[in-house]
Amino acid sequence: MESKRINCLACKHYYITWDPKFPKGCRAHQFKTNHLPSLQVFRASGRPCLAFEKKDRLTHSSDGRRV
């Protein structure tokens, strides 16, 4: 079985926290960690993160406005 690594930076549930000891967080699983949340999920369950949802990317016009 091939395991694909989940990129938390592309997930809409990923966020940066203000906690220096646990700077990365996952809103879907409601925890903070010092590693990527998907890695913590894999270590705990042995399965890839099932909460991954691709982030909607904002695009900017040439004058800097969000489109």
mmCIF file of the N, C-alpha and C atoms, coordinates in Angstrom:
data_MODEL
# 
_entry.id   MODEL 
# 
loop_
_atom_site.group_PDB 
_atom_site.id 
_atom_site.type_symbol 
_atom_site.label_atom_id 
_atom_site.label_alt_id 
_atom_site.label_comp_id 
_atom_site.label_asym_id 
_atom_site.label_entity_id 
_atom_site.label_seq_id 
_atom_site.pdbx_PDB_ins_code 
_atom_site.Cartn_x 
_atom_site.Cartn_y 
_atom_site.Cartn_z 
_atom_site.occupancy 
_atom_site.B_iso_or_equiv 
_atom_site.pdbx_formal_charge 
_atom_site.auth_seq_id 
_atom_site.auth_comp_id 
_atom_site.auth_asym_id 
_atom_site.auth_atom_id 
_atom_site.pdbx_PDB_model_num 
ATOM 1   N N  . MET A 1 1  ? 0.833   -1.184 0.000   1.00 0.00 ? 1  MET A N  1 
ATOM 2   C CA . MET A 1 1  ? 0.000   0.000  0.000   1.00 0.00 ? 1  MET A CA 1 
ATOM 3   C C  . MET A 1 1  ? 0.876   1.245  0.000   1.00 0.00 ? 1  MET A C  1 
ATOM 4   N N  . GLU A 1 2  ? 0.641   2.128  -0.964  1.00 0.00 ? 2  GLU A N  1 
ATOM 5   C CA . GLU A 1 2  ? 1.438   3.336  -1.083  1.00 0.00 ? 2  GLU A CA 1 
ATOM 6   C C  . GLU A 1 2  ? 0.855   4.439  -0.205  1.00 0.00 ? 2  GLU A C  1 
ATOM 7   N N  . SER A 1 3  ? 1.683   5.058  0.608   1.00 0.00 ? 3  SER A N  1 
ATOM 8   C CA . SER A 1 3  ? 1.239   6.126  1.490   1.00 0.00 ? 3  SER A CA 1 
ATOM 9   C C  . SER A 1 3  ? 1.672   7.470  0.912   1.00 0.00 ? 3  SER A C  1 
ATOM 10  N N  . LYS A 1 4  ? 0.747   8.395  0.765   1.00 0.00 ? 4  LYS A N  1 
ATOM 11  C CA . LYS A 1 4  ? 1.034   9.714  0.239   1.00 0.00 ? 4  LYS A CA 1 
ATOM 12  C C  . LYS A 1 4  ? 1.108   10.700 1.391   1.00 0.00 ? 4  LYS A C  1 
ATOM 13  N N  . ARG A 1 5  ? 2.171   11.472 1.447   1.00 0.00 ? 5  ARG A N  1 
ATOM 14  C CA . ARG A 1 5  ? 2.350   12.446 2.518   1.00 0.00 ? 5  ARG A CA 1 
ATOM 15  C C  . ARG A 1 5  ? 1.384   13.618 2.325   1.00 0.00 ? 5  ARG A C  1 
ATOM 16  N N  . ILE A 1 6  ? 0.717   14.003 3.389   1.00 0.00 ? 6  ILE A N  1 
ATOM 17  C CA . ILE A 1 6  ? -0.233  15.113 3.361   1.00 0.00 ? 6  ILE A CA 1 
ATOM 18  C C  . ILE A 1 6  ? 0.518   16.412 3.632   1.00 0.00 ? 6  ILE A C  1 
ATOM 19  N N  . ASN A 1 7  ? 0.292   17.419 2.782   1.00 0.00 ? 7  ASN A N  1 
ATOM 20  C CA . ASN A 1 7  ? 0.922   18.721 2.950   1.00 0.00 ? 7  ASN A CA 1 
ATOM 21  C C  . ASN A 1 7  ? -0.030  19.645 3.709   1.00 0.00 ? 7  ASN A C  1 
ATOM 22  N N  . CYS A 1 8  ? 0.203   19.809 4.991   1.00 0.00 ? 8  CYS A N  1 
ATOM 23  C CA . CYS A 1 8  ? -0.665  20.639 5.825   1.00 0.00 ? 8  CYS A CA 1 
ATOM 24  C C  . CYS A 1 8  ? -0.698  22.095 5.359   1.00 0.00 ? 8  CYS A C  1 
ATOM 25  N N  . LEU A 1 9  ? 0.375   22.571 4.756   1.00 0.00 ? 9  LEU A N  1 
ATOM 26  C CA . LEU A 1 9  ? 0.415   23.962 4.313   1.00 0.00 ? 9  LEU A CA 1 
ATOM 27  C C  . LEU A 1 9  ? -0.624  24.244 3.233   1.00 0.00 ? 9  LEU A C  1 
ATOM 28  N N  . ALA A 1 10 ? -1.092  23.222 2.544   1.00 0.00 ? 10 ALA A N  1 
ATOM 29  C CA . ALA A 1 10 ? -2.110  23.377 1.504   1.00 0.00 ? 10 ALA A CA 1 
ATOM 30  C C  . ALA A 1 10 ? -3.515  23.060 2.025   1.00 0.00 ? 10 ALA A C  1 
ATOM 31  N N  . CYS A 1 11 ? -3.649  22.804 3.326   1.00 0.00 ? 11 CYS A N  1 
ATOM 32  C CA . CYS A 1 11 ? -4.939  22.428 3.920   1.00 0.00 ? 11 CYS A CA 1 
ATOM 33  C C  . CYS A 1 11 ? -5.608  23.641 4.562   1.00 0.00 ? 11 CYS A C  1 
ATOM 34  N N  . LYS A 1 12 ? -6.920  23.744 4.395   1.00 0.00 ? 12 LYS A N  1 
ATOM 35  C CA . LYS A 1 12 ? -7.627  24.886 4.969   1.00 0.00 ? 12 LYS A CA 1 
ATOM 36  C C  . LYS A 1 12 ? -7.773  24.808 6.484   1.00 0.00 ? 12 LYS A C  1 
ATOM 37  N N  . HIS A 1 13 ? -7.486  23.687 7.096   1.00 0.00 ? 13 HIS A N  1 
ATOM 38  C CA . HIS A 1 13 ? -7.579  23.534 8.550   1.00 0.00 ? 13 HIS A CA 1 
ATOM 39  C C  . HIS A 1 13 ? -6.274  23.895 9.271   1.00 0.00 ? 13 HIS A C  1 
ATOM 40  N N  . TYR A 1 14 ? -5.191  24.024 8.524   1.00 0.00 ? 14 TYR A N  1 
ATOM 41  C CA . TYR A 1 14 ? -3.884  24.325 9.107   1.00 0.00 ? 14 TYR A CA 1 
ATOM 42  C C  . TYR A 1 14 ? -3.800  25.804 9.479   1.00 0.00 ? 14 TYR A C  1 
ATOM 43  N N  . TYR A 1 15 ? -3.168  26.088 10.615  1.00 0.00 ? 15 TYR A N  1 
ATOM 44  C CA . TYR A 1 15 ? -2.941  27.470 11.010  1.00 0.00 ? 15 TYR A CA 1 
ATOM 45  C C  . TYR A 1 15 ? -1.677  27.590 11.846  1.00 0.00 ? 15 TYR A C  1 
ATOM 46  N N  . ILE A 1 16 ? -1.167  28.818 11.944  1.00 0.00 ? 16 ILE A N  1 
ATOM 47  C CA . ILE A 1 16 ? 0.006   29.128 12.758  1.00 0.00 ? 16 ILE A CA 1 
ATOM 48  C C  . ILE A 1 16 ? -0.497  29.662 14.094  1.00 0.00 ? 16 ILE A C  1 
ATOM 49  N N  . THR A 1 17 ? 0.033   29.135 15.179  1.00 0.00 ? 17 THR A N  1 
ATOM 50  C CA . THR A 1 17 ? -0.397  29.555 16.517  1.00 0.00 ? 17 THR A CA 1 
ATOM 51  C C  . THR A 1 17 ? 0.556   30.613 17.074  1.00 0.00 ? 17 THR A C  1 
ATOM 52  N N  . TRP A 1 18 ? 0.186   31.181 18.196  1.00 0.00 ? 18 TRP A N  1 
ATOM 53  C CA . TRP A 1 18 ? 1.042   32.137 18.898  1.00 0.00 ? 18 TRP A CA 1 
ATOM 54  C C  . TRP A 1 18 ? 1.897   31.444 19.960  1.00 0.00 ? 18 TRP A C  1 
ATOM 55  N N  . ASP A 1 19 ? 1.717   30.156 20.128  1.00 0.00 ? 19 ASP A N  1 
ATOM 56  C CA . ASP A 1 19 ? 2.432   29.399 21.144  1.00 0.00 ? 19 ASP A CA 1 
ATOM 57  C C  . ASP A 1 19 ? 3.804   28.963 20.606  1.00 0.00 ? 19 ASP A C  1 
ATOM 58  N N  . PRO A 1 20 ? 4.903   29.497 21.138  1.00 0.00 ? 20 PRO A N  1 
ATOM 59  C CA . PRO A 1 20 ? 6.229   29.144 20.610  1.00 0.00 ? 20 PRO A CA 1 
ATOM 60  C C  . PRO A 1 20 ? 6.583   27.656 20.762  1.00 0.00 ? 20 PRO A C  1 
ATOM 61  N N  . LYS A 1 21 ? 6.010   26.992 21.749  1.00 0.00 ? 21 LYS A N  1 
ATOM 62  C CA . LYS A 1 21 ? 6.291   25.563 21.927  1.00 0.00 ? 21 LYS A CA 1 
ATOM 63  C C  . LYS A 1 21 ? 5.503   24.700 20.942  1.00 0.00 ? 21 LYS A C  1 
ATOM 64  N N  . PHE A 1 22 ? 4.345   25.186 20.515  1.00 0.00 ? 22 PHE A N  1 
ATOM 65  C CA . PHE A 1 22 ? 3.479   24.451 19.591  1.00 0.00 ? 22 PHE A CA 1 
ATOM 66  C C  . PHE A 1 22 ? 3.010   25.402 18.485  1.00 0.00 ? 22 PHE A C  1 
ATOM 67  N N  . PRO A 1 23 ? 3.880   25.707 17.526  1.00 0.00 ? 23 PRO A N  1 
ATOM 68  C CA . PRO A 1 23 ? 3.579   26.751 16.535  1.00 0.00 ? 23 PRO A CA 1 
ATOM 69  C C  . PRO A 1 23 ? 2.638   26.349 15.393  1.00 0.00 ? 23 PRO A C  1 
ATOM 70  N N  . LYS A 1 24 ? 2.343   25.074 15.251  1.00 0.00 ? 24 LYS A N  1 
ATOM 71  C CA . LYS A 1 24 ? 1.485   24.615 14.151  1.00 0.00 ? 24 LYS A CA 1 
ATOM 72  C C  . LYS A 1 24 ? 0.206   24.019 14.723  1.00 0.00 ? 24 LYS A C  1 
ATOM 73  N N  . GLY A 1 25 ? -0.932  24.294 14.055  1.00 0.00 ? 25 GLY A N  1 
ATOM 74  C CA . GLY A 1 25 ? -2.199  23.802 14.568  1.00 0.00 ? 25 GLY A CA 1 
ATOM 75  C C  . GLY A 1 25 ? -3.105  23.261 13.483  1.00 0.00 ? 25 GLY A C  1 
ATOM 76  N N  . CYS A 1 26 ? -4.082  22.458 13.917  1.00 0.00 ? 26 CYS A N  1 
ATOM 77  C CA . CYS A 1 26 ? -5.096  21.905 13.025  1.00 0.00 ? 26 CYS A CA 1 
ATOM 78  C C  . CYS A 1 26 ? -6.464  22.182 13.631  1.00 0.00 ? 26 CYS A C  1 
ATOM 79  N N  . ARG A 1 27 ? -7.282  22.935 12.896  1.00 0.00 ? 27 ARG A N  1 
ATOM 80  C CA . ARG A 1 27 ? -8.629  23.246 13.386  1.00 0.00 ? 27 ARG A CA 1 
ATOM 81  C C  . ARG A 1 27 ? -9.550  22.026 13.309  1.00 0.00 ? 27 ARG A C  1 
ATOM 82  N N  . ALA A 1 28 ? -9.340  21.165 12.331  1.00 0.00 ? 28 ALA A N  1 
ATOM 83  C CA . ALA A 1 28 ? -10.191 19.979 12.169  1.00 0.00 ? 28 ALA A CA 1 
ATOM 84  C C  . ALA A 1 28 ? -10.015 19.014 13.338  1.00 0.00 ? 28 ALA A C  1 
ATOM 85  N N  . HIS A 1 29 ? -8.786  18.793 13.762  1.00 0.00 ? 29 HIS A N  1 
ATOM 86  C CA . HIS A 1 29 ? -8.505  17.854 14.854  1.00 0.00 ? 29 HIS A CA 1 
ATOM 87  C C  . HIS A 1 29 ? -8.382  18.555 16.204  1.00 0.00 ? 29 HIS A C  1 
ATOM 88  N N  . GLN A 1 30 ? -8.390  19.880 16.182  1.00 0.00 ? 30 GLN A N  1 
ATOM 89  C CA . GLN A 1 30 ? -8.354  20.702 17.386  1.00 0.00 ? 30 GLN A CA 1 
ATOM 90  C C  . GLN A 1 30 ? -7.154  20.408 18.281  1.00 0.00 ? 30 GLN A C  1 
ATOM 91  N N  . PHE A 1 31 ? -5.955  20.517 17.691  1.00 0.00 ? 31 PHE A N  1 
ATOM 92  C CA . PHE A 1 31 ? -4.751  20.408 18.494  1.00 0.00 ? 31 PHE A CA 1 
ATOM 93  C C  . PHE A 1 31 ? -3.639  21.255 17.907  1.00 0.00 ? 31 PHE A C  1 
ATOM 94  N N  . LYS A 1 32 ? -2.641  21.549 18.754  1.00 0.00 ? 32 LYS A N  1 
ATOM 95  C CA . LYS A 1 32 ? -1.437  22.270 18.355  1.00 0.00 ? 32 LYS A CA 1 
ATOM 96  C C  . LYS A 1 32 ? -0.261  21.327 18.519  1.00 0.00 ? 32 LYS A C  1 
ATOM 97  N N  . THR A 1 33 ? 0.794   21.540 17.719  1.00 0.00 ? 33 THR A N  1 
ATOM 98  C CA . THR A 1 33 ? 1.951   20.661 17.745  1.00 0.00 ? 33 THR A CA 1 
ATOM 99  C C  . THR A 1 33 ? 3.195   21.417 17.300  1.00 0.00 ? 33 THR A C  1 
ATOM 100 N N  . ASN A 1 34 ? 4.351   20.826 17.541  1.00 0.00 ? 34 ASN A N  1 
ATOM 101 C CA . ASN A 1 34 ? 5.583   21.435 17.044  1.00 0.00 ? 34 ASN A CA 1 
ATOM 102 C C  . ASN A 1 34 ? 6.037   20.780 15.728  1.00 0.00 ? 34 ASN A C  1 
ATOM 103 N N  . HIS A 1 35 ? 5.292   19.805 15.245  1.00 0.00 ? 35 HIS A N  1 
ATOM 104 C CA . HIS A 1 35 ? 5.534   19.167 13.952  1.00 0.00 ? 35 HIS A CA 1 
ATOM 105 C C  . HIS A 1 35 ? 4.318   19.434 13.066  1.00 0.00 ? 35 HIS A C  1 
ATOM 106 N N  . LEU A 1 36 ? 4.367   19.009 11.830  1.00 0.00 ? 36 LEU A N  1 
ATOM 107 C CA . LEU A 1 36 ? 3.186   19.135 10.986  1.00 0.00 ? 36 LEU A CA 1 
ATOM 108 C C  . LEU A 1 36 ? 2.061   18.283 11.571  1.00 0.00 ? 36 LEU A C  1 
ATOM 109 N N  . PRO A 1 37 ? 0.854   18.819 11.653  1.00 0.00 ? 37 PRO A N  1 
ATOM 110 C CA . PRO A 1 37 ? -0.261  18.060 12.213  1.00 0.00 ? 37 PRO A CA 1 
ATOM 111 C C  . PRO A 1 37 ? -0.495  16.724 11.508  1.00 0.00 ? 37 PRO A C  1 
ATOM 112 N N  . SER A 1 38 ? -0.330  16.669 10.193  1.00 0.00 ? 38 SER A N  1 
ATOM 113 C CA . SER A 1 38 ? -0.551  15.402 9.477   1.00 0.00 ? 38 SER A CA 1 
ATOM 114 C C  . SER A 1 38 ? 0.443   14.335 9.915   1.00 0.00 ? 38 SER A C  1 
ATOM 115 N N  . LEU A 1 39 ? 1.645   14.751 10.276  1.00 0.00 ? 39 LEU A N  1 
ATOM 116 C CA . LEU A 1 39 ? 2.641   13.801 10.770  1.00 0.00 ? 39 LEU A CA 1 
ATOM 117 C C  . LEU A 1 39 ? 2.229   13.259 12.141  1.00 0.00 ? 39 LEU A C  1 
ATOM 118 N N  . GLN A 1 40 ? 1.709   14.131 12.996  1.00 0.00 ? 40 GLN A N  1 
ATOM 119 C CA . GLN A 1 40 ? 1.236   13.693 14.311  1.00 0.00 ? 40 GLN A CA 1 
ATOM 120 C C  . GLN A 1 40 ? 0.055   12.732 14.172  1.00 0.00 ? 40 GLN A C  1 
ATOM 121 N N  . VAL A 1 41 ? -0.852  13.028 13.236  1.00 0.00 ? 41 VAL A N  1 
ATOM 122 C CA . VAL A 1 41 ? -2.000  12.144 13.004  1.00 0.00 ? 41 VAL A CA 1 
ATOM 123 C C  . VAL A 1 41 ? -1.513  10.781 12.533  1.00 0.00 ? 41 VAL A C  1 
ATOM 124 N N  . PHE A 1 42 ? -0.552  10.765 11.610  1.00 0.00 ? 42 PHE A N  1 
ATOM 125 C CA . PHE A 1 42 ? -0.026  9.500  11.104  1.00 0.00 ? 42 PHE A CA 1 
ATOM 126 C C  . PHE A 1 42 ? 0.681   8.709  12.206  1.00 0.00 ? 42 PHE A C  1 
ATOM 127 N N  . ARG A 1 43 ? 1.455   9.385  13.028  1.00 0.00 ? 43 ARG A N  1 
ATOM 128 C CA . ARG A 1 43 ? 2.156   8.702  14.130  1.00 0.00 ? 43 ARG A CA 1 
ATOM 129 C C  . ARG A 1 43 ? 1.169   8.094  15.134  1.00 0.00 ? 43 ARG A C  1 
ATOM 130 N N  . ALA A 1 44 ? 0.073   8.803  15.395  1.00 0.00 ? 44 ALA A N  1 
ATOM 131 C CA . ALA A 1 44 ? -0.892  8.333  16.389  1.00 0.00 ? 44 ALA A CA 1 
ATOM 132 C C  . ALA A 1 44 ? -1.803  7.229  15.855  1.00 0.00 ? 44 ALA A C  1 
ATOM 133 N N  . SER A 1 45 ? -2.179  7.319  14.579  1.00 0.00 ? 45 SER A N  1 
ATOM 134 C CA . SER A 1 45 ? -3.170  6.383  14.054  1.00 0.00 ? 45 SER A CA 1 
ATOM 135 C C  . SER A 1 45 ? -2.615  5.373  13.056  1.00 0.00 ? 45 SER A C  1 
ATOM 136 N N  . GLY A 1 46 ? -1.452  5.685  12.472  1.00 0.00 ? 46 GLY A N  1 
ATOM 137 C CA . GLY A 1 46 ? -0.902  4.810  11.441  1.00 0.00 ? 46 GLY A CA 1 
ATOM 138 C C  . GLY A 1 46 ? -1.563  5.006  10.087  1.00 0.00 ? 46 GLY A C  1 
ATOM 139 N N  . ARG A 1 47 ? -2.434  6.017  9.984   1.00 0.00 ? 47 ARG A N  1 
ATOM 140 C CA . ARG A 1 47 ? -3.153  6.306  8.744   1.00 0.00 ? 47 ARG A CA 1 
ATOM 141 C C  . ARG A 1 47 ? -2.933  7.766  8.374   1.00 0.00 ? 47 ARG A C  1 
ATOM 142 N N  . PRO A 1 48 ? -2.987  8.090  7.083   1.00 0.00 ? 48 PRO A N  1 
ATOM 143 C CA . PRO A 1 48 ? -2.867  9.500  6.697   1.00 0.00 ? 48 PRO A CA 1 
ATOM 144 C C  . PRO A 1 48 ? -4.071  10.303 7.193   1.00 0.00 ? 48 PRO A C  1 
ATOM 145 N N  . CYS A 1 49 ? -3.904  11.589 7.305   1.00 0.00 ? 49 CYS A N  1 
ATOM 146 C CA . CYS A 1 49 ? -4.970  12.471 7.778   1.00 0.00 ? 49 CYS A CA 1 
ATOM 147 C C  . CYS A 1 49 ? -6.153  12.428 6.818   1.00 0.00 ? 49 CYS A C  1 
ATOM 148 N N  . LEU A 1 50 ? -7.331  12.178 7.360   1.00 0.00 ? 50 LEU A N  1 
ATOM 149 C CA . LEU A 1 50 ? -8.543  12.107 6.550   1.00 0.00 ? 50 LEU A CA 1 
ATOM 150 C C  . LEU A 1 50 ? -9.303  13.432 6.532   1.00 0.00 ? 50 LEU A C  1 
ATOM 151 N N  . ALA A 1 51 ? -8.836  14.416 7.294   1.00 0.00 ? 51 ALA A N  1 
ATOM 152 C CA . ALA A 1 51 ? -9.509  15.706 7.370   1.00 0.00 ? 51 ALA A CA 1 
ATOM 153 C C  . ALA A 1 51 ? -8.965  16.713 6.359   1.00 0.00 ? 51 ALA A C  1 
ATOM 154 N N  . PHE A 1 52 ? -7.987  16.328 5.560   1.00 0.00 ? 52 PHE A N  1 
ATOM 155 C CA . PHE A 1 52 ? -7.368  17.254 4.607   1.00 0.00 ? 52 PHE A CA 1 
ATOM 156 C C  . PHE A 1 52 ? -8.400  17.792 3.619   1.00 0.00 ? 52 PHE A C  1 
ATOM 157 N N  . GLU A 1 53 ? -8.446  19.115 3.488   1.00 0.00 ? 53 GLU A N  1 
ATOM 158 C CA . GLU A 1 53 ? -9.266  19.790 2.484   1.00 0.00 ? 53 GLU A CA 1 
ATOM 159 C C  . GLU A 1 53 ? -8.397  20.865 1.852   1.00 0.00 ? 53 GLU A C  1 
ATOM 160 N N  . LYS A 1 54 ? -8.274  20.817 0.540   1.00 0.00 ? 54 LYS A N  1 
ATOM 161 C CA . LYS A 1 54 ? -7.414  21.766 -0.149  1.00 0.00 ? 54 LYS A CA 1 
ATOM 162 C C  . LYS A 1 54 ? -7.872  23.194 0.092   1.00 0.00 ? 54 LYS A C  1 
ATOM 163 N N  . LYS A 1 55 ? -6.910  24.052 0.394   1.00 0.00 ? 55 LYS A N  1 
ATOM 164 C CA . LYS A 1 55 ? -7.166  25.453 0.695   1.00 0.00 ? 55 LYS A CA 1 
ATOM 165 C C  . LYS A 1 55 ? -7.566  26.194 -0.579  1.00 0.00 ? 55 LYS A C  1 
ATOM 166 N N  . ASP A 1 56 ? -8.565  27.076 -0.468  1.00 0.00 ? 56 ASP A N  1 
ATOM 167 C CA . ASP A 1 56 ? -8.915  27.957 -1.576  1.00 0.00 ? 56 ASP A CA 1 
ATOM 168 C C  . ASP A 1 56 ? -7.852  29.042 -1.645  1.00 0.00 ? 56 ASP A C  1 
ATOM 169 N N  . ARG A 1 57 ? -7.231  29.165 -2.777  1.00 0.00 ? 57 ARG A N  1 
ATOM 170 C CA . ARG A 1 57 ? -6.179  30.171 -2.944  1.00 0.00 ? 57 ARG A CA 1 
ATOM 171 C C  . ARG A 1 57 ? -6.791  31.491 -3.376  1.00 0.00 ? 57 ARG A C  1 
ATOM 172 N N  . LEU A 1 58 ? -6.350  32.572 -2.756  1.00 0.00 ? 58 LEU A N  1 
ATOM 173 C CA . LEU A 1 58 ? -6.785  33.893 -3.167  1.00 0.00 ? 58 LEU A CA 1 
ATOM 174 C C  . LEU A 1 58 ? -5.891  34.351 -4.305  1.00 0.00 ? 58 LEU A C  1 
ATOM 175 N N  . THR A 1 59 ? -6.480  35.000 -5.267  1.00 0.00 ? 59 THR A N  1 
ATOM 176 C CA . THR A 1 59 ? -5.691  35.566 -6.350  1.00 0.00 ? 59 THR A CA 1 
ATOM 177 C C  . THR A 1 59 ? -5.727  37.084 -6.215  1.00 0.00 ? 59 THR A C  1 
ATOM 178 N N  . HIS A 1 60 ? -4.712  37.738 -6.687  1.00 0.00 ? 60 HIS A N  1 
ATOM 179 C CA . HIS A 1 60 ? -4.602  39.182 -6.598  1.00 0.00 ? 60 HIS A CA 1 
ATOM 180 C C  . HIS A 1 60 ? -4.541  39.780 -7.995  1.00 0.00 ? 60 HIS A C  1 
ATOM 181 N N  . SER A 1 61 ? -5.210  40.908 -8.172  1.00 0.00 ? 61 SER A N  1 
ATOM 182 C CA . SER A 1 61 ? -5.143  41.611 -9.445  1.00 0.00 ? 61 SER A CA 1 
ATOM 183 C C  . SER A 1 61 ? -3.818  42.356 -9.526  1.00 0.00 ? 61 SER A C  1 
ATOM 184 N N  . SER A 1 62 ? -3.538  42.955 -10.660 1.00 0.00 ? 62 SER A N  1 
ATOM 185 C CA . SER A 1 62 ? -2.260  43.641 -10.855 1.00 0.00 ? 62 SER A CA 1 
ATOM 186 C C  . SER A 1 62 ? -2.089  44.846 -9.931  1.00 0.00 ? 62 SER A C  1 
ATOM 187 N N  . ASP A 1 63 ? -3.207  45.424 -9.435  1.00 0.00 ? 63 ASP A N  1 
ATOM 188 C CA . ASP A 1 63 ? -3.091  46.555 -8.519  1.00 0.00 ? 63 ASP A CA 1 
ATOM 189 C C  . ASP A 1 63 ? -3.110  46.127 -7.047  1.00 0.00 ? 63 ASP A C  1 
ATOM 190 N N  . GLY A 1 64 ? -3.029  44.830 -6.775  1.00 0.00 ? 64 GLY A N  1 
ATOM 191 C CA . GLY A 1 64 ? -2.918  44.321 -5.413  1.00 0.00 ? 64 GLY A CA 1 
ATOM 192 C C  . GLY A 1 64 ? -4.220  43.985 -4.722  1.00 0.00 ? 64 GLY A C  1 
ATOM 193 N N  . ARG A 1 65 ? -5.354  44.205 -5.388  1.00 0.00 ? 65 ARG A N  1 
ATOM 194 C CA . ARG A 1 65 ? -6.650  43.880 -4.775  1.00 0.00 ? 65 ARG A CA 1 
ATOM 195 C C  . ARG A 1 65 ? -6.915  42.390 -4.873  1.00 0.00 ? 65 ARG A C  1 
ATOM 196 N N  . ARG A 1 66 ? -7.619  41.854 -3.855  1.00 0.00 ? 66 ARG A N  1 
ATOM 197 C CA . ARG A 1 66 ? -8.024  40.447 -3.900  1.00 0.00 ? 66 ARG A CA 1 
ATOM 198 C C  . ARG A 1 66 ? -9.173  40.287 -4.881  1.00 0.00 ? 66 ARG A C  1 
ATOM 199 N N  . VAL A 1 67 ? -9.109  39.224 -5.648  1.00 0.00 ? 67 VAL A N  1 
ATOM 200 C CA . VAL A 1 67 ? -10.158 38.969 -6.642  1.00 0.00 ? 67 VAL A CA 1 
ATOM 201 C C  . VAL A 1 67 ? -10.936 37.741 -6.243  1.00 0.00 ? 67 VAL A C  1 
# 
